[in-house]
Amino acid sequence: MAVASFVMGLVGLLVFNIVLGPCALVLGGLALTRGTTRRGRALLGLGLGAADLLVLATLMTANGTVSWSFAQG
């Protein structure tokens, strides 16, 4: 679960952060609760999951949308 949390958090920075961010947070929390041996990856998953939600909030306030936009205007 710790590795899955890390991977979901990492991928969530680029795509589907509205889904993968909370999943990374839940899996990281569950992994820590169950006493995983990969504590560092679980903590990174928690951090990346929180970063996913921060990116989502920033995109929603800046563009009014939940998608990336590279167009200037």
PyMOL commands that set and color helices and strands:
alter all, ss='L'
color gray80, all
select helices_A, chain A and resi 2-12+17-33+39-63
alter helices_A, ss='H'
color red, helices_A
deselect
rebuild
show_as cartoon
